[in-house]
Amino acid sequence: MHLLLIEDDLDLGRALQAALKLEGFSCEWLRRVADAPAVVDHAWVDCVLLDLSLPDGDGLHLLAQWRRQASAVPVIVITARSALQDRLEGLDGGADDFLVKPFAPAELISRIRAVLRRYARQASEVWTVGPLTLEPRAHVARLEGQPLELTPREFKLLLELAREPGAVVPKGFLAQRLEPLGEAIDFNALEVHVFNLRRKLGPERIHTVRGVGYLLKA
């Protein structure tokens, strides 16, 4: 899972990056509104951690800009602003959660997992797609109760397909999601990962939609 952290405090930013890395998240850290992307989408980020009081602007304005562009990426506000009005403005403005500083990194990580579950429409840490179960936190996949031996990229690919079973996921999206901090992998490499995943899951579970992408059969 890849996160975007927008936070100007150096000590807090370093501490959060270290804590997130220990939990298996990759994280890109920015410190100003000017450095933030004009658009955020699921092609490269799963969740945004957004401070409101940034050196060159207000995080709420950035959040409003993203939501006007119909971005559905989950956003968790992390801020020292504790007034009720601030919390209401954040949540009504499109934030998925609101966490007041100081907070324990463990609580933030728990909230990240909660909003990611809601986005994937899963009720618990164990995702279920027919006979297939996935545990994103433990990087464990099972088919009809039997563990699957998947490489990290195969697991990540399966997780992306499992977010919306029965829906076609474009090749370009998957290629970027498998390498969120660098250039997207090429389609030939993606096809190799899909081939290997089919071999382990059974060829009938992942369908190819020619010229578009792949879908996981619900």
C-alpha positions in Angstrom: 0.0 0.0 0.0 1.3 3.4 -1.0 0.6 6.6 1.0 1.1 10.3 0.4 2.1 12.3 3.5 1.8 16.1 3.4 3.2 17.4 6.7 5.7 20.3 7.3 7.0 19.2 10.7 10.3 17.5 10.2 10.4 15.4 13.3 6.8 14.2 12.9 7.3 13.5 9.2 10.4 11.3 9.9 8.7 9.5 12.7 5.6 8.7 10.6 7.6 7.5 7.7 9.6 5.1 9.9 6.4 3.8 11.6 4.6 3.3 8.3 7.6 1.5 6.8 7.6 -0.9 9.7 4.0 -1.7 8.9 4.7 -2.5 5.3 3.5 0.8 3.8 5.5 2.8 1.2 5.2 6.6 1.7 6.0 9.7 -0.3 6.5 12.8 2.0 5.8 16.4 0.9 5.9 19.5 3.1 4.1 22.3 1.1 0.9 22.9 -0.7 3.0 23.9 -3.7 4.6 20.5 -3.9 1.3 18.6 -3.7 -0.2 17.1 -6.8 -3.0 19.0 -8.4 -4.9 15.6 -8.8 -4.6 12.5 -6.7 -5.9 9.1 -8.0 -5.6 5.5 -7.2 -3.2 4.9 -10.0 -0.4 5.8 -7.6 -1.7 6.4 -4.1 -4.0 4.5 -1.7 -4.5 7.1 1.0 -3.4 10.7 1.8 -2.3 11.9 5.2 -2.9 15.7 5.1 -1.9 18.4 7.6 -4.1 21.5 7.5 -1.6 24.1 8.7 1.1 24.1 6.0 3.7 26.9 5.4 2.3 28.1 2.2 -1.5 27.4 2.5 -4.3 25.6 4.1 -4.7 21.8 3.6 -8.5 22.2 3.5 -8.2 24.2 0.2 -6.1 21.4 -1.2 -8.7 18.8 -0.1 -11.5 20.8 -1.7 -9.6 21.0 -5.0 -9.2 17.2 -5.1 -12.8 16.6 -4.3 -14.0 19.1 -7.0 -12.0 16.9 -9.4 -14.0 13.9 -8.2 -11.0 12.2 -6.6 -12.1 9.4 -4.4 -8.8 8.6 -2.8 -9.2 8.4 1.0 -7.8 11.4 2.9 -7.1 11.4 6.7 -6.6 14.9 8.1 -3.8 15.1 10.8 -3.7 18.4 12.5 -3.2 20.3 15.7 -6.5 22.1 15.2 -8.9 20.5 17.8 -11.9 22.8 17.7 -15.2 21.2 16.8 -15.6 23.6 13.8 -12.3 22.5 12.4 -13.3 18.9 12.6 -16.7 19.6 11.0 -15.1 21.6 8.2 -12.6 18.8 7.5 -15.1 16.0 7.5 -17.8 18.0 5.6 -15.1 19.0 3.1 -14.4 15.5 2.1 -12.0 14.0 4.6 -12.5 10.4 5.5 -11.2 10.7 9.0 -9.8 13.5 11.3 -7.0 12.9 13.8 -5.8 15.6 16.2 -2.1 15.9 17.2 -0.5 14.6 19.2 -1.5 11.0 18.4 0.1 7.6 18.7 1.4 6.3 15.3 -0.4 3.0 16.1 -3.7 4.8 16.1 -3.0 6.5 12.8 -2.0 3.2 11.2 -5.3 1.6 12.6 -7.3 4.4 11.0 -5.5 4.0 7.7 -6.4 0.4 7.6 -10.0 1.2 8.5 -10.4 3.7 5.6 -8.7 1.3 3.2 -11.1 -1.4 4.2 -14.1 0.8 3.6 -12.8 1.8 0.2 -12.4 -1.9 -0.7 -15.9 -2.6 0.7 -14.5 -5.1 3.1 -15.8 -5.5 6.7 -12.6 -6.8 8.3 -8.9 -7.3 7.8 -9.6 -10.5 6.0 -10.9 -9.8 2.4 -13.2 -12.4 0.9 -13.8 -12.9 -2.8 -15.6 -16.2 -3.2 -13.2 -19.0 -2.2 -10.3 -16.6 -2.1 -9.3 -14.8 1.1 -6.6 -12.1 1.5 -5.0 -10.6 4.5 -3.3 -7.4 3.3 -1.6 -6.7 6.6 0.0 -10.2 6.8 0.5 -10.6 3.0 -1.3 -13.9 3.2 -3.6 -15.3 0.5 -5.6 -18.5 0.7 -7.7 -20.4 -1.9 -10.3 -22.6 -0.3 -8.4 -22.4 2.9 -5.1 -23.4 1.5 -2.2 -20.9 1.6 -0.9 -19.6 -1.7 2.8 -19.1 -2.3 2.9 -15.7 -3.9 5.7 -13.3 -4.6 5.3 -9.7 -3.2 4.4 -8.5 -6.7 1.9 -11.3 -7.3 0.3 -10.5 -3.9 0.1 -6.8 -4.7 -1.4 -7.6 -8.2 -4.0 -9.9 -6.6 -4.9 -7.3 -4.0 -5.5 -4.6 -6.7 -7.8 -7.0 -8.7 -9.6 -7.9 -5.5 -10.5 -4.3 -4.6 -13.4 -4.5 -7.1 -14.1 -8.1 -8.1 -15.8 -8.4 -11.5 -14.6 -5.0 -12.7 -12.0 -4.6 -15.3 -8.8 -3.0 -14.0 -6.8 -1.3 -16.8 -3.3 -2.5 -17.6 -1.8 1.0 -17.1 -3.3 1.3 -13.7 -1.9 -2.1 -12.6 1.6 -1.3 -14.1 1.8 1.9 -12.0 0.4 0.3 -8.8 3.1 -2.4 -8.9 5.8 0.3 -8.8 4.3 3.3 -7.0 7.6 5.0 -6.3 9.1 4.7 -9.7 8.3 4.2 -13.4 5.4 1.9 -14.2 6.5 -1.7 -15.1 6.2 -2.5 -18.8 3.2 -4.5 -20.0 5.3 -7.6 -20.8 6.4 -7.8 -17.2 2.8 -7.3 -16.1 1.7 -10.1 -18.3 4.3 -12.4 -16.8 3.0 -11.7 -13.3 -0.6 -12.3 -14.4 0.5 -15.6 -16.1 2.2 -16.8 -12.8 -0.8 -15.7 -10.7 -3.2 -17.6 -13.0 -1.0 -20.7 -12.6 -1.4 -20.5 -8.8 -5.1 -19.5 -8.7 -6.4 -21.5 -11.6 -6.8 -20.0 -15.2 -10.5 -19.4 -14.8 -10.2 -16.8 -12.0 -8.5 -14.0 -13.8 -10.0 -12.9 -17.1 -8.3 -10.8 -19.8 -10.3 -8.1 -21.5 -8.2 -7.5 -24.7 -6.9 -4.1 -25.1 -8.1 -3.0 -21.7 -6.9 -5.0 -18.7 -7.9 -7.8 -16.3 -10.7 -8.7 -13.9 -10.9 -11.1 -11.0 -14.0 -13.3 -11.2 -16.2 -12.6 -8.2 
